[in-house]
Amino acid sequence: MELLGMRLLLVGFGLLIGILFGFFGMGGSFLVTPTLLVMGYPSRVAVGSGLTFVFGTSVIGALRHREHGHVDYKLAVIMTVATTLGIEIGKRVVDALHAAGNADLVISVAYVGLLATVGVLMLRDARATGTSSTSVDLSDRVKELEIPPR
């Protein structure tokens, strides 16, 4: 009975993350990984499961947005290459932390720090007035890159 309850909890959690992903356009990994850590999964399993979840939901979300013409392919290529490199580096760091026996603590603290930083930046942007911002400048620079095919 307990196994069925756990499966229902995970299905409900996946449904909630999917709804949030579709509504806000955010990756669910920032919720999946810490939740799996709280549920007692090892850090390497939680991180890997979060990446797998994000991959699937990202592909489905991108296909849906492509139908409406909401995909910037140039930006997608840049982000895919950078993300792939970042994932490889992150995997090696997690493996090294696991070998040292510090993976669970470091990943948990890093998540708290990351979420706090994102929250502070979002509050800052919400309170900011005016039209000039760093993110707009970065977006403009990415749009100016000439990556074939055009």
C-alpha distance (Angstrom), angle and dihedral (degrees) to the residues before:
residue distance angle dihedral
M1 . . .
E2 3.79 . .
L3 3.83 90.9 .
L4 3.80 91.0 54.1
G5 3.80 90.5 49.7
M6 3.82 91.0 51.2
R7 3.79 91.5 49.6
L8 3.80 91.8 49.4
L9 3.80 89.4 49.0
L10 3.81 91.0 52.0
V11 3.82 92.1 46.3
G12 3.80 90.6 50.1
F13 3.79 90.7 46.7
G14 3.81 90.8 50.4
L15 3.79 90.4 50.0
L16 3.81 91.7 50.5
I17 3.81 92.0 48.8
G18 3.80 90.4 48.2
I19 3.80 91.5 52.6
L20 3.81 91.2 48.8
F21 3.81 90.5 47.0
G22 3.79 92.2 51.8
F23 3.79 94.4 43.2
F24 3.80 100.9 43.9
G25 3.81 100.4 22.4
M26 3.77 90.1 -126.2
G27 3.76 128.4 139.3
G28 3.76 112.6 -108.0
S29 3.79 94.5 -142.3
F30 3.77 92.5 91.7
L31 3.81 86.7 63.8
V32 3.80 100.0 31.9
T33 3.81 98.5 54.8
P34 3.81 98.6 48.9
T35 3.80 91.3 42.9
L36 3.80 91.2 52.9
L37 3.82 89.0 48.3
V38 3.82 90.1 52.5
M39 3.80 89.7 48.3
G40 3.81 88.7 58.1
Y41 3.79 102.8 -102.5
P42 3.82 116.1 145.6
S43 3.80 113.9 -98.9
R44 3.81 94.9 -114.0
V45 3.82 90.9 52.5
A46 3.82 91.9 46.6
V47 3.82 93.1 49.5
G48 3.81 93.4 45.1
S49 3.80 92.6 46.7
G50 3.81 90.4 48.8
L51 3.81 90.8 52.6
T52 3.78 91.6 48.6
F53 3.78 91.3 49.3
V54 3.81 92.4 49.4
F55 3.79 92.3 48.7
G56 3.79 92.9 55.2
T57 3.78 96.5 43.5
S58 3.81 91.9 44.0
V59 3.79 93.1 54.1
I60 3.81 92.4 48.0
G61 3.82 92.2 44.9
A62 3.81 92.6 48.0
L63 3.80 92.1 50.2
R64 3.80 91.1 50.8
H65 3.81 93.0 48.2
R66 3.81 91.0 45.5
E67 3.80 88.9 61.3
H68 3.81 87.5 61.9
G69 3.81 95.6 42.6
H70 3.82 93.7 -110.4
V71 3.82 97.5 130.5
D72 3.81 123.8 100.8
Y73 3.82 100.9 -156.7
K74 3.79 94.6 -167.2
L75 3.79 91.1 55.1
A76 3.82 90.3 44.0
V77 3.82 91.9 55.4
I78 3.80 92.5 48.8
M79 3.79 92.7 47.2
T80 3.82 93.1 45.4
V81 3.81 93.1 53.2
A82 3.81 93.2 44.5
T83 3.81 92.5 45.1
T84 3.80 92.4 49.4
L85 3.81 90.9 52.4
G86 3.80 90.7 45.9
I87 3.80 92.5 50.3
E88 3.80 91.1 51.9
I89 3.81 91.9 50.0
G90 3.81 91.1 45.0
K91 3.81 91.6 50.1
R92 3.77 91.0 54.2
V93 3.81 91.6 48.5
V94 3.83 91.9 49.8
D95 3.81 90.4 48.5
A96 3.82 90.6 50.9
L97 3.81 91.2 47.2
H98 3.79 90.6 48.8
A99 3.80 91.0 51.0
A100 3.83 88.6 51.6
G101 3.82 91.1 47.4
N102 3.83 94.4 -119.3
A103 3.81 102.1 101.0
D104 3.83 98.7 106.2
L105 3.80 95.4 48.1
V106 3.81 96.8 42.7
I107 3.81 94.0 45.9
S108 3.81 92.1 48.1
V109 3.81 93.2 48.9
A110 3.82 91.2 44.5
Y111 3.82 90.3 52.9
V112 3.77 92.7 51.1
G113 3.81 90.2 48.8
L114 3.80 93.1 46.3
L115 3.79 94.7 48.7
A116 3.81 91.5 46.0
T117 3.81 90.8 50.7
V118 3.80 92.7 48.4
G119 3.80 90.4 47.8
V120 3.81 92.6 50.9
L121 3.81 91.9 47.2
M122 3.80 91.6 49.3
L123 3.80 91.4 50.0
R124 3.79 90.0 48.4
D125 3.81 91.6 51.0
A126 3.80 91.7 46.1
R127 3.80 91.0 53.6
A128 3.80 95.7 41.4
T129 3.77 118.0 106.5
G130 3.77 126.0 -158.3
T131 3.77 132.6 49.7
S132 3.80 103.1 -97.1
S133 3.79 118.5 93.0
T134 3.78 139.2 149.4
S135 3.80 92.9 -115.2
V136 3.81 91.2 57.4
D137 3.80 90.5 50.4
L138 3.81 91.7 49.6
S139 3.80 91.0 47.1
D140 3.80 91.0 51.9
R141 3.82 91.4 50.0
V142 3.81 92.0 50.8
K143 3.81 91.2 49.7
E144 3.83 90.1 53.5
L145 3.82 93.3 57.4
E146 3.78 112.8 106.5
I147 3.79 108.5 -140.0
P148 3.80 117.1 166.5
P149 2.94 136.1 -91.3
R150 3.76 97.6 53.0
